[in-house]
Structures are given as structure tokens and as C-alpha cells.
Amino acid sequence: MKQDDQILIKKALAGKEAAFKLLLNKHKDAVFRMIVKIVHNQEEARDLVQETFMKAFGALSSYKSQYRFTTWLYKIAANNCIDFLRKKRLNSLSLDQPLETKNGEVTIELADWTYNPEADLTSKQKSLSIDMAINSLPQKYQEVIIFRHKQDKSYEEIAEILGIPVGTVKARIFRARELLKKKLKSLR
């Protein structure tokens, strides 16, 4: 394939129009797919493919045959896309700085749409349900769950505070979790 491209390039440089057409037809689909991935618009990609081949054929004499033609062509296509995207880039405004207008300065204020009252209420209800379920546990299970999950104490710290073996702490936490699962499942 590389040799075929080299032959076509030599013929194109010699002025054979058919060789240009063969190179174009051979590589245009791959160049198009690459450009579409960059610009995300098929119409713009078609225009950029044409520009890419015009630039490539205009600079064909600068192509070095020790490199693959496709690598050289893709580089031209990528640079063409970068130029296109730079030109297309929209002017942006700083949200931190006031905007200068002919009538003076204007500050930009945006509403905070991140707060979701429904999700907040659901979270509070879950938390309340969990707290109620914990409070309904027998005292020995309540205290290990509170130490472990609300105060982030290690098994060893809980054992020391309660004056019981670590194995007992683990067993109580396991049992407390099982009881909580049952209680919370019944609340659904």
C-alpha cells in the first residue's frame, strides 16, 4: 500500500490528474472519519476533508517518502481541524469579573440549579428512618453501631471503650447490621 501511494505521488507530482484523484478516493473516507471524530459535525467534516486534500496536494512536493503518506495526510487533517476549531471558538465571559458595557459595569449572576429539594427530602427521610431503626435496637447493638458508623471508631477502640473482647464487638456489629437490614426492609 505504501508503494502504491509512492507511485501515485510521483505521478501526481509529474502533473497526472488521475493520480491526484486516485489518492483522494483512496484516503478520503479515512480522513473523513478522523475529522468527524474531532469536529462532531458531518457537514463541517466534509468541508474540512476538501480543505485537507487541497492543502495536501498544494504541499505534496514537501512530502518526504521515508514516512507513510497517511501519517503526513492525517497530520494535515488534524492541523486543519485545530485551525477550524480555534476560529469557531466562542468568546467567553468571566463569571468572576464584571462585564464592561456602554452603560457601565454589569455583574453576571447565575442561578444555582444544583440544589434538589426532592433529593434533599429523600435523604433526610432515609437518615431519619435509619436513626429510628438504630434507636429501636437493643442497647448493646445500638452502642456498637453508633461507635462504628457514626463515630468511625475501630473495632479495637470500641472494645476498649465497652470493656469487651474485639470478637464480641465484631459479632455484635454483625448482628446489629442484620437486625437493621430487617427493620429497614420492612419500612420500604
Backbone as a printed PyTorch tensor [residue, N CA C, xyz], in Angstrom:
tensor([[[  0.8350,  -1.1870,   0.0000],
         [  0.0000,   0.0000,   0.0000],
         [  0.8800,   1.2510,   0.0000]],

        [[  1.9640,   1.2230,   0.8000],
         [  2.8700,   2.3650,   0.8420],
         [  3.4930,   2.5830,  -0.5320]],

        [[  3.8470,   1.4730,  -1.2000],
         [  4.4460,   1.5840,  -2.5270],
         [  3.4520,   2.1500,  -3.5240]],

        [[  2.1820,   1.7180,  -3.4290],
         [  1.1490,   2.2500,  -4.3140],
         [  1.0190,   3.7580,  -4.1370]],

        [[  1.0170,   4.2040,  -2.8770],
         [  0.9360,   5.6380,  -2.6050],
         [  2.1440,   6.3620,  -3.1870]],

        [[  3.3270,   5.7720,  -3.0560],
         [  4.5500,   6.4160,  -3.5650],
         [  4.4790,   6.5840,  -5.0870]],

        [[  3.9830,   5.5610,  -5.7610],
         [  3.8500,   5.6330,  -7.2230],
         [  2.8560,   6.7250,  -7.6070]],

        [[  1.7050,   6.7430,  -6.9090],
         [  0.6910,   7.7620,  -7.1950],
         [  1.2140,   9.1710,  -6.9110]],

        [[  1.9830,   9.3130,  -5.8550],
         [  2.5390,  10.6320,  -5.5070],
         [  3.4950,  11.1020,  -6.6000]],

        [[  4.3600,  10.2040,  -7.0730],
         [  5.3030,  10.5780,  -8.1480],
         [  4.5440,  11.0050,  -9.3980]],

        [[  3.4820,  10.2640,  -9.7320],
         [  2.6890,  10.6150, -10.9140],
         [  1.9710,  11.9530, -10.7080]],

        [[  1.4550,  12.1600,  -9.4880],
         [  0.7580,  13.4150,  -9.1940],
         [  1.7220,  14.5950,  -9.2850]],

        [[  2.9250,  14.4040,  -8.7700],
         [  3.9320,  15.4720,  -8.8420],
         [  4.3470,  15.7470, -10.2890]],

        [[  4.2100,  14.7460, -11.1330],
         [  4.5230,  14.9140, -12.5510],
         [  3.3630,  15.5600, -13.3030]],

        [[  2.2590,  15.8350, -12.5760],
         [  1.1490,  16.5430, -13.1900],
         [  0.0120,  15.6570, -13.6670]],

        [[  0.0230,  14.3980, -13.3080],
         [ -1.0460,  13.4810, -13.7220],
         [ -2.2590,  13.6670, -12.8140]],

        [[ -3.3320,  14.2110, -13.3500],
         [ -4.5430,  14.4910, -12.5720],
         [ -5.2070,  13.2150, -12.0690]],

        [[ -5.1310,  12.1600, -12.8460],
         [ -5.7360,  10.8820, -12.4480],
         [ -5.0920,  10.3580, -11.1640]],

        [[ -3.8070,  10.5950, -10.9950],
         [ -3.1110,  10.1490,  -9.7870],
         [ -3.6380,  10.9100,  -8.5650]],

        [[ -3.8900,  12.2200,  -8.7260],
         [ -4.4830,  13.0060,  -7.6380],
         [ -5.8330,  12.4110,  -7.2520]],

        [[ -6.6630,  12.1140,  -8.2460],
         [ -7.9950,  11.5680,  -7.9880],
         [ -7.9150,  10.2200,  -7.2830]],

        [[ -6.9740,   9.3790,  -7.6960],
         [ -6.8150,   8.0710,  -7.0540],
         [ -6.4030,   8.2210,  -5.5880]],

        [[ -5.4720,   9.1280,  -5.3240],
         [ -5.0600,   9.3730,  -3.9240],
         [ -6.2360,   9.8810,  -3.1030]],

        [[ -6.9800,  10.8000,  -3.6660],
         [ -8.1470,  11.3610,  -2.9870],
         [ -9.1580,  10.2580,  -2.6750]],

        [[ -9.5310,   9.4900,  -3.6840],
         [-10.5300,   8.4350,  -3.4990],
         [-10.0600,   7.3610,  -2.5290]],

        [[ -8.7860,   7.0900,  -2.5300],
         [ -8.2340,   6.0450,  -1.6720],
         [ -8.2720,   6.4280,  -0.1970]],

        [[ -8.0810,   7.7050,   0.1040],
         [ -7.9050,   8.1210,   1.5060],
         [ -9.0120,   9.0070,   2.0710]],

        [[ -9.9400,   9.4560,   1.2260],
         [-10.9170,  10.4420,   1.7150],
         [-11.8290,   9.8920,   2.8150]],

        [[-12.2280,   8.6240,   2.7410],
         [-13.1240,   8.0660,   3.7640],
         [-12.4510,   8.0170,   5.1330]],

        [[-11.1920,   7.5820,   5.1540],
         [-10.4590,   7.5050,   6.4300],
         [-10.2380,   8.9040,   7.0040]],

        [[ -9.9080,   9.8590,   6.1370],
         [ -9.7050,  11.2390,   6.5970],
         [-11.0320,  11.7990,   7.1250]],

        [[-12.1180,  11.5100,   6.4150],
         [-13.4370,  11.9770,   6.8550],
         [-13.7720,  11.4350,   8.2470]],

        [[-13.5750,  10.1280,   8.4540],
         [-13.8770,   9.5300,   9.7700],
         [-13.0500,  10.1840,  10.8690]],

        [[-11.7920,  10.4460,  10.5920],
         [-10.9330,  11.0810,  11.5880],
         [-11.4340,  12.4970,  11.9190]],

        [[-11.7700,  13.2410,  10.8870],
         [-12.2100,  14.6320,  11.0870],
         [-13.5460,  14.6800,  11.8270]],

        [[-14.4750,  13.7870,  11.4890],
         [-15.7780,  13.7540,  12.1810],
         [-15.5820,  13.5160,  13.6740]],

        [[-14.6410,  12.6570,  14.0320],
         [-14.3760,  12.3960,  15.4500],
         [-13.8890,  13.6550,  16.1660]],

        [[-13.2480,  14.5350,  15.4370],
         [-12.7180,  15.7610,  16.0550],
         [-13.7680,  16.8650,  16.1040]],

        [[-14.4720,  17.0970,  14.9910],
         [-15.3950,  18.2420,  14.9400],
         [-16.8450,  17.8920,  15.2550]],

        [[-17.1980,  16.5990,  15.2580],
         [-18.5440,  16.1420,  15.6200],
         [-19.6590,  16.7440,  14.7560]],

        [[-19.3520,  17.0040,  13.4840],
         [-20.3630,  17.5360,  12.5810],
         [-20.0090,  17.0750,  11.1690]],

        [[-20.8970,  16.3240,  10.5420],
         [-20.5850,  15.7300,   9.2380],
         [-20.4580,  16.7640,   8.1220]],

        [[-21.2940,  17.7830,   8.1420],
         [-21.2080,  18.8170,   7.0950],
         [-19.8780,  19.5570,   7.1750]],

        [[-19.5250,  19.9620,   8.3810],
         [-18.2500,  20.6530,   8.5530],
         [-17.0950,  19.7230,   8.2160]],

        [[-17.2340,  18.4480,   8.5370],
         [-16.1830,  17.4740,   8.2440],
         [-15.9780,  17.3390,   6.7370]],

        [[-17.0590,  17.3350,   5.9680],
         [-16.9320,  17.2380,   4.5030],
         [-16.1340,  18.4150,   3.9490]],

        [[-16.4490,  19.6240,   4.4510],
         [-15.7050,  20.8060,   4.0130],
         [-14.2370,  20.6920,   4.4070]],

        [[-13.9980,  20.1950,   5.6190],
         [-12.6140,  20.0810,   6.0920],
         [-11.8380,  19.0140,   5.3200]],

        [[-12.5100,  17.9670,   4.8680],
         [-11.8350,  16.9570,   4.0360],
         [-11.3610,  17.6070,   2.7400]],

        [[-12.2190,  18.3950,   2.1110],
         [-11.8300,  19.0810,   0.8700],
         [-10.6460,  20.0060,   1.1160]],

        [[-10.7140,  20.7890,   2.1910],
         [ -9.6080,  21.6920,   2.5110],
         [ -8.3210,  20.9160,   2.7620]],

        [[ -8.4540,  19.7910,   3.4710],
         [ -7.2790,  18.9750,   3.7810],
         [ -6.6020,  18.4960,   2.5060]],

        [[ -7.3800,  17.9830,   1.5660],
         [ -6.7810,  17.4810,   0.3200],
         [ -6.2400,  18.6150,  -0.5310]],

        [[ -6.8810,  19.7720,  -0.5100],
         [ -6.3340,  20.9110,  -1.2530],
         [ -4.9820,  21.3170,  -0.6710]],

        [[ -4.9060,  21.3750,   0.6620],
         [ -3.6340,  21.7190,   1.3000],
         [ -2.5850,  20.6410,   1.0360]],

        [[ -3.0060,  19.3890,   1.1270],
         [ -2.0660,  18.2850,   0.9210],
         [ -1.5210,  18.3010,  -0.5020]],

        [[ -2.3920,  18.4740,  -1.4850],
         [ -1.9160,  18.4730,  -2.8660],
         [ -1.0890,  19.7150,  -3.1680]],

        [[ -1.4120,  20.8200,  -2.4920],
         [ -0.6090,  22.0250,  -2.6660],
         [  0.7880,  21.8850,  -2.0730]],

        [[  0.8970,  21.0360,  -1.0550],
         [  2.1890,  20.8500,  -0.3760],
         [  2.7970,  19.4800,  -0.6760]],

        [[  2.2970,  18.8020,  -1.6810],
         [  2.7440,  17.4410,  -1.9760],
         [  4.2510,  17.3550,  -2.2240]],

        [[  4.8130,  18.4100,  -2.7750],
         [  6.2610,  18.3990,  -3.0450],
         [  7.0850,  18.3860,  -1.7560]],

        [[  6.4670,  18.7790,  -0.6210],
         [  7.1950,  18.7730,   0.6580],
         [  7.0980,  17.4210,   1.3780]],

        [[  6.2830,  16.5170,   0.8390],
         [  6.1410,  15.1840,   1.4430],
         [  7.4520,  14.4160,   1.3140]],

        [[  7.8700,  13.7870,   2.4130],
         [  9.1020,  13.0060,   2.4240],
         [  8.7400,  11.5260,   2.3480]],

        [[  9.2570,  10.8340,   1.3740],
         [  8.8480,   9.4650,   1.0780],
         [  9.2740,   8.4390,   2.1270]],

        [[ 10.1730,   8.8000,   3.0470],
         [ 10.5450,   7.8360,   4.0940],
         [  9.4170,   7.6600,   5.1250]],

        [[  8.4390,   8.5620,   5.1120],
         [  7.2950,   8.4680,   6.0240],
         [  6.0800,   7.9770,   5.2580]],

        [[  5.1350,   7.4180,   5.9920],
         [  3.8920,   6.9670,   5.3460],
         [  3.0930,   8.1810,   4.8940]],

        [[  2.5030,   8.0760,   3.7500],
         [  1.6930,   9.1610,   3.2110],
         [  0.5030,   9.4500,   4.1250]],

        [[ -0.1060,   8.3830,   4.6690],
         [ -1.2800,   8.5730,   5.5200],
         [ -0.9280,   9.3520,   6.7790]],

        [[  0.2400,   9.1080,   7.3580],
         [  0.6560,   9.8490,   8.5500],
         [  0.7610,  11.3320,   8.2310]],

        [[  1.3720,  11.6350,   7.1030],
         [  1.5340,  13.0230,   6.6600],
         [  0.1660,  13.6550,   6.4020]],

        [[ -0.7070,  12.8990,   5.7330],
         [ -2.0410,  13.3920,   5.4050],
         [ -2.8770,  13.6120,   6.6630]],

        [[ -2.8210,  12.6770,   7.6110],
         [ -3.5810,  12.8110,   8.8550],
         [ -3.1010,  14.0030,   9.6740]],

        [[ -1.8150,  14.2710,   9.6110],
         [ -1.2700,  15.4280,  10.3350],
         [ -1.8440,  16.7190,   9.7460]],

        [[ -1.9180,  16.7830,   8.4270],
         [ -2.5160,  17.9620,   7.7780],
         [ -3.9840,  18.0810,   8.1780]],

        [[ -4.6990,  16.9590,   8.1790],
         [ -6.1180,  16.9710,   8.5530],
         [ -6.2970,  17.4270,   9.9990]],

        [[ -5.4630,  16.9010,  10.9000],
         [ -5.5670,  17.2760,  12.3120],
         [ -5.2920,  18.7640,  12.4980]],

        [[ -4.2520,  19.2690,  11.8550],
         [ -3.9370,  20.7000,  11.9590],
         [ -5.0620,  21.5470,  11.3710]],

        [[ -5.6450,  21.0670,  10.2920],
         [ -6.7770,  21.7630,   9.6750],
         [ -7.9480,  21.8390,  10.6540]],

        [[ -8.2140,  20.7420,  11.3730],
         [ -9.2870,  20.7180,  12.3730],
         [ -8.9890,  21.6740,  13.5260]],

        [[ -7.7670,  21.6730,  13.9750],
         [ -7.3870,  22.5630,  15.0760],
         [ -7.6000,  24.0170,  14.6760]],

        [[ -7.1690,  24.3680,  13.4700],
         [ -7.3830,  25.7370,  12.9800],
         [ -8.8680,  26.0700,  12.9190]],

        [[ -9.6520,  25.1300,  12.4220],
         [-11.1030,  25.3230,  12.3230],
         [-11.7240,  25.5450,  13.6930]],

        [[-11.3400,  24.7070,  14.6560],
         [-11.9190,  24.8200,  15.9990],
         [-11.4940,  26.1080,  16.6840]],

        [[-10.2880,  26.5500,  16.4330],
         [ -9.8410,  27.8320,  17.0090],
         [-10.6700,  28.9840,  16.4660]],

        [[-10.9260,  28.9620,  15.1720],
         [-11.7320,  30.0270,  14.5620],
         [-13.1650,  29.9850,  15.0690]],

        [[-13.6500,  28.7850,  15.3140],
         [-15.0360,  28.6060,  15.7360],
         [-15.2490,  28.9230,  17.2160]],

        [[-14.1720,  28.8820,  17.9930],
         [-14.2900,  29.0770,  19.4410],
         [-15.0450,  30.3640,  19.7590]],

        [[-15.9780,  30.2360,  20.6440],
         [-16.8030,  31.3790,  21.0230],
         [-16.0720,  32.2670,  22.0230]],

        [[-16.3820,  33.5340,  21.9810],
         [-15.8450,  34.4290,  23.0020],
         [-16.4650,  34.0590,  24.3390]],

        [[-15.6570,  33.9590,  25.3500],
         [-16.1790,  33.5770,  26.6590],
         [-16.1160,  34.7570,  27.6110]],

        [[-16.9540,  34.6980,  28.6120],
         [-17.0230,  35.7480,  29.6180],
         [-16.5630,  35.1780,  30.9530]],

        [[-15.9250,  36.0090,  31.7410],
         [-15.5290,  35.5950,  33.0760],
         [-16.7120,  35.7940,  34.0100]],

        [[-16.9770,  34.8050,  34.8340],
         [-18.0550,  34.9300,  35.8070],
         [-17.5920,  35.6840,  37.0480]],

        [[-16.2720,  35.8230,  37.1930],
         [-15.7120,  36.4960,  38.3610],
         [-15.5640,  38.0080,  38.1630]],

        [[-15.4430,  38.4340,  36.9280],
         [-15.1940,  39.8410,  36.6400],
         [-16.4560,  40.5050,  36.0790]],

        [[-16.6900,  41.7750,  36.4200],
         [-17.8450,  42.4680,  35.8440],
         [-17.6410,  42.6740,  34.3360]],

        [[-18.7460,  42.7480,  33.6170],
         [-18.7210,  42.9340,  32.1760],
         [-18.8710,  44.4170,  31.8810]],

        [[-17.9570,  44.9400,  31.0670],
         [-18.0000,  46.3530,  30.6970],
         [-18.9880,  46.5490,  29.5510]],

        [[-19.9500,  47.4460,  29.7390],
         [-20.8870,  47.7940,  28.6740],
         [-20.8470,  49.2990,  28.4970]],

        [[-21.5140,  49.8000,  27.4980],
         [-21.5160,  51.2510,  27.2940],
         [-22.2930,  51.9670,  28.3950]],

        [[-23.1310,  51.2410,  29.1330],
         [-23.9040,  51.8220,  30.2330],
         [-23.2460,  51.5990,  31.5850]],

        [[-22.0340,  51.0730,  31.6040],
         [-21.3280,  50.8260,  32.8600],
         [-21.0100,  49.3380,  33.0350]],

        [[-20.6910,  48.9850,  34.2670],
         [-20.3410,  47.6050,  34.5680],
         [-21.5690,  46.7950,  34.9510]],

        [[-21.5810,  45.5420,  34.5210],
         [-22.6630,  44.6250,  34.8430],
         [-22.0350,  43.3550,  35.3970]],

        [[-22.5230,  42.9150,  36.5460],
         [-22.0270,  41.6460,  37.0840],
         [-22.9610,  40.5310,  36.6270]],

        [[-22.3760,  39.3820,  36.3980],
         [-23.1500,  38.2380,  35.9120],
         [-23.5170,  37.3700,  37.1050]],

        [[-24.8020,  37.1350,  37.2570],
         [-25.2730,  36.2680,  38.3300],
         [-25.9940,  35.0860,  37.7190]],

        [[-25.6180,  33.9100,  38.1610],
         [-26.2410,  32.6960,  37.6550],
         [-26.9740,  31.9850,  38.7760]],

        [[-28.1150,  31.4490,  38.4490],
         [-28.8890,  30.7040,  39.4420],
         [-28.1860,  29.3820,  39.7440]],

        [[-28.2890,  28.9470,  40.9820],
         [-27.7260,  27.6540,  41.3800],
         [-28.8030,  26.5950,  41.2070]],

        [[-28.6380,  25.7620,  40.1850],
         [-29.6190,  24.7330,  39.8850],
         [-29.2130,  23.3900,  40.4750]],

        [[-28.1430,  23.3850,  41.2700],
         [-27.6570,  22.1160,  41.8050],
         [-28.4890,  21.6230,  42.9820]],

        [[-29.1680,  22.5270,  43.6970],
         [-29.9630,  22.1140,  44.8490],
         [-31.2320,  21.4340,  44.3680]],

        [[-31.4900,  20.2600,  44.9070],
         [-32.6730,  19.4910,  44.5380],
         [-33.4570,  19.1980,  45.8200]],

        [[-34.5300,  19.9370,  46.0740],
         [-35.2780,  19.7540,  47.3180],
         [-35.8280,  18.3410,  47.4790]],

        [[-36.2370,  17.7190,  46.3820],
         [-36.7860,  16.3670,  46.4640],
         [-35.7150,  15.3770,  46.9300]],

        [[-34.5160,  15.4910,  46.3600],
         [-33.4170,  14.6040,  46.7620],
         [-33.0190,  14.8830,  48.2090]],

        [[-33.0430,  16.1620,  48.5980],
         [-32.7150,  16.5350,  49.9710],
         [-33.7230,  15.9270,  50.9490]],

        [[-35.0030,  16.0160,  50.6210],
         [-36.0530,  15.4500,  51.4690],
         [-35.9030,  13.9310,  51.5690]],

        [[-35.6520,  13.2830,  50.4360],
         [-35.4690,  11.8260,  50.4290],
         [-34.2940,  11.4270,  51.3060]],

        [[-33.2050,  12.1760,  51.1920],
         [-32.0120,  11.8940,  52.0010],
         [-32.3120,  12.0650,  53.4900]],

        [[-33.0400,  13.1110,  53.8400],
         [-33.3850,  13.3370,  55.2470],
         [-34.3140,  12.2420,  55.7650]],

        [[-35.2520,  11.8160,  54.9240],
         [-36.1600,  10.7430,  55.3340],
         [-35.4070,   9.4350,  55.5590]],

        [[-34.4480,   9.1440,  54.6650],
         [-33.6370,   7.9300,  54.8340],
         [-32.8480,   7.9970,  56.1360]],

        [[-32.2370,   9.1490,  56.3690],
         [-31.4310,   9.3290,  57.5750],
         [-32.2930,   9.1690,  58.8210]],

        [[-33.4850,   9.7420,  58.7980],
         [-34.4090,   9.6300,  59.9200],
         [-34.8350,   8.1790,  60.1260]],

        [[-35.1170,   7.4770,  59.0300],
         [-35.5090,   6.0660,  59.1200],
         [-34.3830,   5.2280,  59.7150]],

        [[-33.1580,   5.5080,  59.2950],
         [-32.0040,   4.7670,  59.8180],
         [-31.8390,   5.0490,  61.3080]],

        [[-31.9450,   6.3300,  61.6800],
         [-31.8170,   6.6890,  63.1040],
         [-32.9030,   6.0080,  63.9340]],

        [[-34.1330,   5.9760,  63.4190],
         [-35.2250,   5.3270,  64.1510],
         [-34.9530,   3.8220,  64.2810]],

        [[-34.4420,   3.2290,  63.2160],
         [-34.1430,   1.7870,  63.2530],
         [-33.0270,   1.5050,  64.2550]],

        [[-32.0080,   2.3620,  64.2890],
         [-30.9080,   2.1750,  65.2450],
         [-31.4330,   2.3080,  66.6700]],

        [[-32.2900,   3.3130,  66.9110],
         [-32.8280,   3.5340,  68.2550],
         [-33.7410,   2.4010,  68.7310]],

        [[-34.2690,   1.6450,  67.7890],
         [-35.1400,   0.5330,  68.1760],
         [-34.3520,  -0.7430,  68.4950]],

        [[-33.0520,  -0.7260,  68.2460],
         [-32.2130,  -1.8960,  68.5490],
         [-32.0060,  -2.0370,  70.0550]],

        [[-31.7320,  -3.2460,  70.5050],
         [-31.3380,  -3.4060,  71.9110],
         [-30.0620,  -2.5790,  72.1890]],

        [[-29.9080,  -2.1230,  73.4290],
         [-28.8240,  -1.2150,  73.8200],
         [-27.4450,  -1.7080,  73.3900]],

        [[-27.1490,  -2.9970,  73.5740],
         [-25.8070,  -3.4900,  73.2550],
         [-25.5060,  -3.4070,  71.7530]],

        [[-26.5440,  -3.4690,  70.9080],
         [-26.3390,  -3.3350,  69.4680],
         [-26.3170,  -1.8680,  69.0360]],

        [[-27.1370,  -1.0750,  69.7040],
         [-27.1610,   0.3660,  69.4120],
         [-25.7800,   0.9740,  69.5820]],

        [[-25.1570,   0.7100,  70.7290],
         [-23.9020,   1.3720,  71.0390],
         [-22.7810,   0.9730,  70.0700]],

        [[-22.7090,  -0.3090,  69.6660],
         [-21.6320,  -0.6860,  68.7460],
         [-21.8430,  -0.0670,  67.3600]],

        [[-23.0930,   0.0110,  66.9130],
         [-23.3850,   0.6230,  65.6090],
         [-23.0590,   2.1100,  65.6490]],

        [[-23.4530,   2.7940,  66.6970],
         [-23.1770,   4.2290,  66.8220],
         [-21.6740,   4.4810,  66.8590]],

        [[-20.9490,   3.7110,  67.6810],
         [-19.4960,   3.8860,  67.7420],
         [-18.8540,   3.6280,  66.3700]],

        [[-19.2870,   2.5630,  65.7040],
         [-18.6460,   2.1590,  64.4520],
         [-19.0230,   3.0670,  63.2830]],

        [[-20.3050,   3.3330,  63.1050],
         [-20.7450,   4.0220,  61.8840],
         [-21.0000,   5.5130,  62.0430]],

        [[-21.2530,   5.9750,  63.2400],
         [-21.4710,   7.4140,  63.4110],
         [-20.2210,   8.1120,  63.9380]],

        [[-19.4320,   7.3790,  64.7210],
         [-18.2320,   7.9900,  65.2900],
         [-16.9430,   7.4450,  64.6570]],

        [[-17.0640,   6.5420,  63.7080],
         [-15.9230,   5.9640,  62.9870],
         [-14.8410,   5.3820,  63.8990]],

        [[-15.2580,   4.7120,  64.9180],
         [-14.3050,   4.0640,  65.8340],
         [-13.9090,   2.7060,  65.2590]],

        [[-12.6710,   2.2940,  65.5300],
         [-12.2140,   0.9680,  65.1010],
         [-12.7700,  -0.0820,  66.0550]],

        [[-12.6950,  -1.3440,  65.6340],
         [-13.1590,  -2.4290,  66.4930],
         [-12.4030,  -2.4210,  67.8260]],

        [[-11.1060,  -2.1730,  67.7370],
         [-10.2780,  -2.1640,  68.9390],
         [-10.6920,  -1.0410,  69.8930]],

        [[-10.9670,   0.1580,  69.3330],
         [-11.3870,   1.2800,  70.1710],
         [-12.7280,   0.9830,  70.8430]],

        [[-13.6470,   0.4020,  70.0980],
         [-14.9670,   0.0730,  70.6650],
         [-14.8020,  -0.9480,  71.7850]],

        [[-13.9640,  -1.9590,  71.5350],
         [-13.7230,  -2.9910,  72.5560],
         [-13.1660,  -2.3710,  73.8210]],

        [[-12.2490,  -1.4310,  73.6670],
         [-11.6360,  -0.7740,  74.8290],
         [-12.6670,   0.0820,  75.5790]],

        [[-13.4810,   0.8360,  74.8460],
         [-14.4880,   1.7010,  75.4690],
         [-15.5010,   0.8710,  76.2540]],

        [[-15.9740,  -0.2300,  75.6390],
         [-17.0130,  -1.0500,  76.2610],
         [-16.4550,  -2.1060,  77.2210]],

        [[-15.1310,  -2.3070,  77.1630],
         [-14.5150,  -3.3000,  78.0420],
         [-14.8940,  -4.7260,  77.6720]],

        [[-15.0100,  -4.9860,  76.3740],
         [-15.3490,  -6.3330,  75.9010],
         [-14.3190,  -6.7580,  74.8480]],

        [[-14.2270,  -8.0600,  74.5620],
         [-13.2710,  -8.5210,  73.5510],
         [-13.6400,  -8.0190,  72.1360]],

        [[-12.6250,  -7.9080,  71.2610],
         [-12.8320,  -7.4590,  69.8760],
         [-13.7740,  -8.4080,  69.1490]],

        [[-13.6530,  -9.6960,  69.3900],
         [-14.5450, -10.6730,  68.7530],
         [-15.9970, -10.4220,  69.0950]],

        [[-16.2660, -10.0290,  70.3210],
         [-17.6350,  -9.7230,  70.7420],
         [-18.1480,  -8.4780,  70.0010]],

        [[-17.2540,  -7.4850,  69.8560],
         [-17.6210,  -6.2600,  69.1220],
         [-18.0130,  -6.6240,  67.6960]],

        [[-17.1940,  -7.4480,  67.0440],
         [-17.4770,  -7.8520,  65.6610],
         [-18.8000,  -8.6040,  65.5680]],

        [[-19.0380,  -9.4990,  66.4920],
         [-20.2800, -10.2800,  66.4880],
         [-21.4860,  -9.3760,  66.6910]],

        [[-21.3760,  -8.4090,  67.6270],
         [-22.4980,  -7.5010,  67.8750],
         [-22.7690,  -6.5990,  66.6630]],

        [[-21.6990,  -6.1270,  66.0250],
         [-21.8780,  -5.2770,  64.8410],
         [-22.5450,  -6.0750,  63.7290]],

        [[-22.1030,  -7.3110,  63.5480],
         [-22.7100,  -8.1630,  62.5330],
         [-24.1950,  -8.3600,  62.8210]],

        [[-24.4980,  -8.7000,  64.0730],
         [-25.8920,  -8.9450,  64.4630],
         [-26.7280,  -7.6680,  64.3390]],

        [[-26.1480,  -6.5350,  64.7340],
         [-26.8620,  -5.2570,  64.6540],
         [-27.1740,  -4.9090,  63.2020]],

        [[-26.2320,  -5.1480,  62.2970],
         [-26.4610,  -4.8700,  60.8780],
         [-27.5820,  -5.7510,  60.3240]],

        [[-27.6020,  -7.0080,  60.7250],
         [-28.6510,  -7.9130,  60.2680],
         [-30.0210,  -7.4310,  60.7440]],

        [[-30.0960,  -7.0240,  62.0060],
         [-31.3640,  -6.5120,  62.5440],
         [-31.7920,  -5.2340,  61.8150]],

        [[-30.8100,  -4.3560,  61.5270],
         [-31.1110,  -3.1110,  60.8140],
         [-31.6330,  -3.3890,  59.4070]],

        [[-31.0210,  -4.3420,  58.7290],
         [-31.4880,  -4.6970,  57.3790],
         [-32.9540,  -5.1100,  57.4130]],

        [[-33.2990,  -5.9360,  58.3960],
         [-34.6880,  -6.4130,  58.5060],
         [-35.6360,  -5.2510,  58.8050]],

        [[-35.2320,  -4.3950,  59.7310],
         [-36.0950,  -3.2640,  60.0960],
         [-36.2770,  -2.2930,  58.9470]],

        [[-35.1790,  -1.9960,  58.2500],
         [-35.2620,  -1.0370,  57.1410],
         [-35.9910,  -1.6320,  55.9370]],

        [[-35.8740,  -2.9120,  55.7460],
         [-36.5930,  -3.5760,  54.6470],
         [-38.1030,  -3.5100,  54.8970]],

        [[-38.5090,  -3.6410,  56.1320],
         [-39.9400,  -3.5850,  56.4610],
         [-40.4990,  -2.1650,  56.3150]],

        [[-39.6430,  -1.1480,  56.3500],
         [-40.1060,   0.2410,  56.2030],
         [-40.3610,   0.6130,  54.7470]],

        [[-39.8380,  -0.1450,  53.8030],
         [-39.9860,   0.2080,  52.3770],
         [-41.3650,   0.0480,  51.8900]]])
